[in-house]
């Protein structure tokens, strides 16, 4: 209950409880000490009374004048309301005289035979007194029983005083707690309320209001100042963040507009370029094949070959640019089907064989038999392998080698992933340059007199195509040692084999 109580209630309860406990403990201690002292005093008075009465009645008892002794006891103790019972005994322990207060019902004398002899033996609130003669012989005994009403009266008085004091302490504690709220509970409650509003409303312009001077050494006020400073810092950061978000929004909208414009431009320019390029490639093929007769000069044949190669190369560049634009804008749609990895790699090796032979580069492969199909876009999957393989051959000097290694991973007896590694013994590159090869139109050797041609679109396009297959591509390379490109594909990236029968779409 107290865990959820307000600090104001806790403060009042704490002060009241501590003060009350202190007063109660002090009162109990003083009462116990007072009762002990009062009891000792009362017993001393009883002892004196017993001694005096015993001596005055000793003669009556010795001469067997029991009635006279009884009257004497009544005269003495009838005026003492605290004495309940008085009995005098002869030497044999038989009651010889007695006095009983009117309010007691048991008007009999206690049996003192067998009790220890001596003077001042106490038994509860009953005093037993032995009277001996000069020779040490027992001549008479007396017992006095008191109700100790003085102690009861004292106890009631102490309890009443303690109750009044505790009541006053509670009132004073409550007033003190209210007075302390101005410096303790009120600032803390204001701090808690402001923190709650900030949490709910997300309004960092709120502040804890307080009349204290800044720089106060009071810990609570120091906490309030720190909390207000924190809110001010968060508000400033929030303002800057909103400003940055606005700027990012503008930049995003600008980039989207530029992307749309680029797509339109590429779509238009590709149409405009492809039409004359197709004509150039077609006519140059006619000249190259001499379909309408021999050309008059061998130089024409050489030029026809050059024109045809240049046109094909330019068309490949345009296609790469369009593919990269589609992949980056998310407009490229893949058609997934079962693809035979072995056939695909063999076809890519056949295409690259002429270039590898011309560059004196050996291309080999290591593909396990019985490799299952991979679910992929057949055209784009081949394009990925071809891009990496052609790069490896291009950057491998004469007498070098390129090797393709394929492996699969299985889980619960089912092929889940394919790993394709293409390693070369080419020129390699430094670690800091690896990230650059995935940037469009960027080349490590970008000088005017660079040794290797190309637009720098192959690997950026490859990365995007692999991502569309939900795969990944990583590169390890070392200068003058070689490069290893690892392609990681999922066997079924679209999870559609359960609902589609792709057995007829195999490559």
C-alpha positions in Angstrom: 0.0 0.0 0.0 2.8 2.4 1.0 4.7 1.7 -2.3 2.0 3.5 -4.3 1.3 6.2 -1.6 2.1 9.8 -2.4 5.2 11.3 -0.9 3.0 13.7 1.2 1.3 10.8 2.9 4.6 9.0 3.4 6.2 12.1 4.9 3.4 12.6 7.4 3.3 8.9 8.3 7.0 8.8 8.7 7.3 11.8 11.0 4.2 10.7 13.0 5.4 7.1 13.3 8.9 8.0 14.4 7.7 10.5 16.9 4.9 8.2 18.2 7.3 5.3 18.7 9.8 7.5 20.5 7.1 8.8 22.9 5.7 5.3 23.5 9.1 3.8 24.2 10.0 6.6 26.5 6.6 6.4 28.3 6.8 2.6 28.8 10.4 2.9 30.1 9.5 5.7 32.6 6.3 3.8 33.6 8.2 0.5 34.3 10.8 2.4 36.3 8.1 4.3 38.2 6.1 1.1 38.9 9.2 -0.7 40.2 10.1 2.2 42.5 6.5 2.6 43.7 6.2 -1.1 44.3 9.4 -1.1 46.3 8.1 2.0 48.3 4.7 0.4 48.9 6.2 -2.8 50.1 8.5 -0.9 52.4 5.5 0.9 53.9 3.7 -2.4 54.3 6.8 -3.8 56.0 6.9 -0.9 58.4 3.2 -1.2 59.1 3.4 -5.0 59.7 6.3 -4.4 62.1 4.5 -1.8 64.1 1.1 -3.6 64.1 2.8 -6.9 65.0 4.6 -5.4 67.9 1.5 -3.7 69.2 -0.5 -6.9 69.0 2.3 -9.2 70.2 1.1 -9.0 73.8 -2.5 -9.8 72.9 -1.4 -12.9 70.9 1.0 -14.0 73.7 -1.9 -13.9 76.3 -4.4 -15.4 73.9 -6.6 -12.2 73.7 -7.7 -12.8 70.1 -10.7 -10.5 70.2 -8.6 -7.5 71.4 -6.0 -8.2 68.8 -8.7 -8.4 66.1 -10.3 -5.1 67.2 -6.9 -3.5 67.1 -6.3 -4.7 63.5 -9.7 -3.3 62.5 -9.0 0.0 64.1 -5.7 0.3 62.3 -6.5 -1.0 58.8 -10.2 0.1 58.4 -8.8 3.5 57.4 -6.4 2.0 54.9 -8.5 1.2 51.8 -5.6 -0.5 50.0 -5.3 -3.2 52.6 -7.5 -6.2 51.7 -6.5 -8.8 54.3 -4.5 -8.9 57.5 -3.9 -12.1 59.6 -1.8 -12.6 62.7 -0.7 -16.1 63.7 0.5 -17.6 67.0 3.7 -19.5 67.3 2.1 -22.7 66.0 0.8 -20.9 62.8 -2.9 -20.8 63.8 -4.7 -17.5 63.0 -5.2 -15.6 66.2 -6.5 -12.2 64.8 -7.6 -11.0 61.4 -9.0 -8.1 59.4 -10.8 -8.4 56.0 -11.9 -5.5 53.8 -15.6 -5.4 53.0 -15.1 -5.9 49.2 -13.4 -9.3 49.4 -15.5 -12.4 49.4 -12.8 -14.9 50.6 -12.6 -14.1 54.3 -10.0 -16.6 55.2 -6.4 -16.5 56.2 -3.7 -18.1 54.1 -1.8 -21.1 55.4 1.7 -20.1 56.2 2.9 -23.4 57.6 6.0 -24.7 55.6 6.9 -21.3 54.4 10.5 -20.1 54.7 11.2 -18.4 58.0 12.5 -14.9 58.1 11.5 -11.3 57.8 10.3 -9.6 54.7 9.4 -12.6 52.6 7.1 -11.4 49.7 4.5 -13.5 48.0 2.9 -11.5 45.1 1.1 -8.6 46.7 1.1 -10.4 50.2 3.7 -9.6 52.8 4.6 -12.3 55.3 6.4 -11.1 58.4 7.9 -13.3 61.2 8.4 -12.1 64.7 11.0 -13.7 66.8 11.9 -13.3 70.5 15.4 -12.5 71.9 16.3 -16.2 71.8 15.4 -16.5 68.2 12.2 -18.4 68.9 9.1 -17.7 66.7 6.4 -16.1 68.8 4.0 -14.7 66.1 3.5 -14.1 62.4 1.5 -11.5 60.4 0.5 -11.4 56.7 -0.7 -8.3 54.9 -2.3 -8.4 51.5 -2.6 -5.1 49.5 -4.4 -4.5 46.2 -1.6 -2.1 45.2 -4.2 0.4 44.0 -1.6 3.2 44.1 0.3 1.3 41.4 -2.9 0.9 39.3 -3.7 4.6 39.8 -0.2 5.5 38.8 -0.4 3.3 35.7 -3.7 4.8 34.6 -2.3 8.3 35.1 0.8 7.4 33.0 -1.3 5.9 30.2 -3.5 9.0 30.1 -0.5 11.3 30.0 1.1 9.1 27.3 -2.1 9.2 25.2 -2.3 13.0 25.5 1.3 13.4 24.5 1.0 11.0 21.6 -2.0 12.9 20.4 -0.2 16.2 20.6 2.8 14.7 18.8 0.6 13.5 16.0 -0.9 16.9 15.6 2.5 18.6 15.8 4.0 16.1 13.3 1.1 16.7 10.9 1.6 20.4 11.1 5.4 20.0 10.7 4.9 17.7 7.6 2.6 20.3 6.1 5.2 22.9 6.7 7.9 20.8 5.2 5.9 20.2 2.0 7.1 23.6 0.7 10.7 22.3 0.5 10.2 18.6 0.0 6.9 17.1 -1.2 5.6 20.1 -3.2 8.7 20.3 -5.5 8.9 16.5 -5.8 5.2 16.3 -6.7 5.7 19.1 -9.3 8.6 17.2 -10.7 6.7 13.9 -10.9 3.7 15.6 -12.5 5.9 17.3 -15.1 7.7 14.0 -15.9 4.3 12.3 -16.3 3.0 14.9 -18.7 6.3 14.8 -20.7 5.9 11.0 -21.0 2.3 11.1 -22.1 2.2 14.3 -24.2 5.8 14.1 -25.6 5.9 17.9 -25.1 9.5 18.8 -24.2 8.7 22.4 -23.8 7.3 21.8 -20.4 9.3 22.8 -17.3 9.0 22.2 -13.6 8.0 25.5 -12.0 9.8 26.5 -8.8 10.5 29.7 -7.0 13.9 28.7 -5.8 17.1 30.5 -7.0 19.1 28.6 -9.6 22.3 27.1 -8.1 20.7 26.2 -4.8 22.5 23.6 -2.8 19.2 21.9 -1.9 19.3 18.4 -3.5 15.7 18.5 -4.6 16.1 21.9 -6.3 19.3 20.6 -7.9 17.4 17.7 -9.3 14.7 20.0 -10.6 17.3 22.2 -12.3 19.0 19.1 -13.9 15.6 17.8 -15.1 14.7 21.2 -16.7 18.2 21.3 -18.3 17.6 17.8 -19.7 14.2 18.8 -21.1 15.8 21.9 -22.7 18.5 19.8 -24.3 16.0 17.2 -25.6 13.8 20.0 -27.0 16.8 21.4 -28.8 17.7 18.0 -30.2 14.1 17.4 -31.1 14.0 20.7 -33.0 17.2 19.9 -34.9 15.9 16.4 -35.6 12.7 17.8 -37.1 14.7 20.2 -39.1 16.9 17.4 -40.4 13.8 15.3 -41.2 12.4 18.2 -43.2 15.7 18.5 -45.1 15.8 14.7 -45.6 12.2 14.8 -46.8 13.1 17.5 -49.3 16.2 15.5 -50.4 14.1 12.3 -50.7 11.5 14.0 -52.8 14.2 15.6 -54.9 15.9 12.2 -55.3 12.6 10.6 -56.2 12.0 13.3 -58.8 15.5 12.8 -60.2 15.0 9.0 -60.3 11.7 9.4 -62.2 13.3 11.8 -64.6 16.3 9.4 -65.0 13.9 6.5 -65.7 12.0 8.6 -68.3 15.3 9.8 -69.8 16.8 6.3 -70.0 13.6 4.8 -71.4 13.5 7.5 -74.1 17.2 7.5 -74.9 17.3 3.7 -75.0 14.7 3.7 -77.7 16.4 6.4 -79.6 19.8 4.7 -79.3 18.7 1.1 -79.9 16.9 1.8 -83.2 20.0 3.2 -85.0 22.3 0.7 -83.2 20.3 -2.2 -84.4 20.5 -0.8 -87.9 24.2 -0.3 -87.6 24.7 -3.8 -86.2 22.4 -5.3 -88.9 24.1 -3.5 -91.8 27.6 -4.2 -90.5 26.6 -7.9 -90.3 25.5 -7.8 -93.9 28.9 -6.3 -94.9 30.8 -8.7 -92.7 29.0 -11.7 -94.1 29.1 -10.2 -97.7 25.5 -11.2 -98.3 25.3 -9.1 -101.5 28.7 -10.0 -102.9 32.3 -9.5 -102.1 33.6 -6.1 -101.0 36.0 -4.4 -103.2 38.8 -4.0 -100.6 39.8 -6.1 -97.5 39.9 -2.9 -95.4 36.1 -2.8 -95.8 35.8 -6.2 -94.2 38.0 -5.1 -91.3 35.9 -1.9 -90.8 32.7 -3.9 -91.0 34.0 -6.2 -88.2 35.0 -3.2 -86.1 31.6 -1.5 -86.7 29.7 -4.6 -85.7 31.8 -5.2 -82.5 31.5 -1.6 -81.5 27.8 -1.6 -82.0 27.3 -4.8 -80.0 29.5 -3.4 -77.2 27.5 -0.1 -77.1 24.2 -2.1 -77.1 25.5 -4.2 -74.1 26.3 -1.0 -72.2 22.9 0.5 -72.9 21.2 -2.8 -71.7 23.3 -2.8 -68.6 22.4 0.8 -67.8 18.7 0.0 -68.3 18.9 -3.2 -66.2 20.7 -1.3 -63.4 18.1 1.4 -63.4 15.3 -1.1 -63.2 17.0 -3.0 -60.4 17.7 0.1 -58.3 14.2 1.5 -58.8 12.5 -1.9 -57.9 10.9 -2.1 -61.4 12.7 -5.3 -62.5 10.4 -8.3 -62.3 12.0 -11.8 -62.0 10.5 -14.9 -63.4 11.5 -17.8 -61.1 11.9 -21.3 -62.5 14.0 -24.4 -61.9 17.5 -23.7 -63.2 20.2 -26.3 -63.7 23.3 -24.7 -62.2 25.7 -27.1 -64.1 24.2 -26.2 -67.5 24.2 -22.5 -66.7 27.9 -22.5 -65.7 28.9 -24.5 -68.7 27.1 -22.1 -71.0 28.8 -19.1 -69.4 32.2 -20.9 -69.7 31.6 -21.5 -73.4 30.7 -17.9 -74.0 33.8 -16.7 -72.2 36.1 -19.3 -73.7 37.2 -17.3 -76.7 38.1 -14.3 -74.6 40.0 -16.5 -72.1 41.9 -18.2 -74.9 42.9 -14.9 -76.4 44.1 -13.7 -73.0 45.9 -17.1 -72.2 43.7 -17.5 -69.1 42.7 -21.0 -68.0 39.1 -21.4 -66.8 38.1 -24.5 -64.8 35.1 -25.5 -62.7 34.4 -27.9 -59.9 30.7 -28.8 -59.7 29.4 -31.8 -57.8 27.3 -34.3 -59.7 23.6 -34.7 -59.1 23.3 -31.0 -57.9 19.6 -30.2 -57.5 17.9 -27.3 -59.3 17.9 -23.8 -57.9 14.8 -21.6 -58.1 15.9 -18.5 -59.9 15.3 -16.2 -62.9 17.2 -18.2 -65.6 18.3 -15.1 -67.6 19.3 -13.0 -64.6 21.1 -15.9 -62.9 23.2 -16.5 -66.0 23.8 -12.8 -66.2 25.2 -12.8 -62.6 27.6 -15.7 -63.3 28.6 -14.1 -66.6 29.3 -10.7 -65.1 31.6 -12.1 -62.4 33.3 -14.6 -64.7 34.0 -12.0 -67.4 35.4 -9.7 -64.7 37.7 -12.4 -63.4 39.0 -13.2 -66.9 39.5 -9.5 -67.8 41.6 -8.8 -64.7 43.7 -11.9 -64.9 47.0 -11.6 -66.7 48.3 -14.2 -69.2 49.1 -17.6 -67.8 46.7 -17.0 -64.9 43.7 -19.0 -64.0 40.0 -18.7 -63.0 38.2 -21.4 -61.1 34.5 -21.8 -60.4 33.5 -23.9 -57.3 29.9 -24.8 -56.5 28.7 -26.3 -53.2 25.4 -26.8 -51.4 24.1 -26.7 -47.8 21.5 -29.1 -46.5 19.2 -29.0 -43.5 17.1 -32.0 -42.5 18.0 -33.7 -45.7 16.8 -30.8 -47.9 19.1 -28.5 -49.9 18.6 -25.0 -48.6 21.5 -22.9 -50.0 24.0 -22.8 -52.9 27.5 -21.3 -52.6 29.2 -20.3 -55.9 32.8 -19.1 -55.6 34.8 -17.7 -58.5 38.5 -17.3 -57.8 41.1 -15.8 -60.0 44.9 -15.2 -59.9 44.4 -11.7 -61.2 45.7 -8.3 -60.2 43.5 -8.1 -57.1 42.8 -4.9 -55.2 43.4 -3.3 -51.8 40.8 -3.8 -49.0 39.8 -0.1 -48.9 38.9 -0.4 -52.6 36.6 -3.4 -52.4 33.5 -1.3 -51.5 34.1 0.9 -54.6 33.5 -1.9 -57.0 29.8 -2.0 -56.0 29.3 1.7 -56.9 27.8 2.5 -60.3 30.1 3.9 -62.9 33.0 3.7 -60.4 36.3 2.0 -61.3 39.5 1.6 -59.2 41.6 2.3 -62.2 39.8 5.4 -63.3 42.6 7.4 -65.0 42.6 8.4 -68.6 45.4 5.9 -69.4 43.8 3.0 -67.6 44.7 -0.5 -68.8 41.2 -2.1 -68.4 38.1 -0.9 -70.2 34.5 -1.0 -69.0 31.8 1.2 -67.6 31.9 -0.1 -64.0 28.3 -1.4 -64.2 28.9 -5.1 -64.0 29.4 -5.7 -60.3 26.8 -3.0 -59.1 24.3 -4.7 -61.4 25.3 -8.1 -60.1 24.9 -7.0 -56.5 21.3 -5.8 -57.3 20.4 -9.0 -59.2 21.7 -11.2 -56.3 19.7 -9.1 -53.8 16.5 -9.6 -56.0 17.2 -13.4 -55.5 17.4 -12.8 -51.7 21.1 -13.7 -51.8 24.3 -12.0 -51.0 27.7 -11.3 -52.6 31.0 -10.9 -50.8 34.5 -10.2 -52.2 37.9 -11.1 -50.8 40.9 -9.7 -52.6 44.7 -9.1 -52.3 46.8 -7.0 -54.6 48.9 -9.1 -57.0 47.4 -12.3 -55.5 43.9 -12.5 -56.8 40.2 -12.1 -56.0 37.5 -14.4 -54.7 33.8 -13.6 -55.3 31.3 -15.6 -53.2 27.7 -15.8 -54.3 25.3 -17.1 -51.8 21.8 -18.1 -53.1 18.8 -19.7 -51.4 17.6 -22.8 -53.1 14.0 -21.5 -52.9 14.0 -17.8 -52.3 10.3 -17.3 -53.0 8.9 -20.3 -51.2 6.5 -21.1 -54.0 7.4 -24.7 -54.8 4.4 -25.8 -52.6 1.9 -24.1 -54.9 3.6 -24.1 -58.3 4.7 -27.1 -60.3 7.8 -26.0 -62.0 8.9 -29.3 -63.4 8.2 -28.2 -67.0 10.3 -25.0 -66.6 13.8 -26.4 -66.2 16.8 -24.9 -67.9 
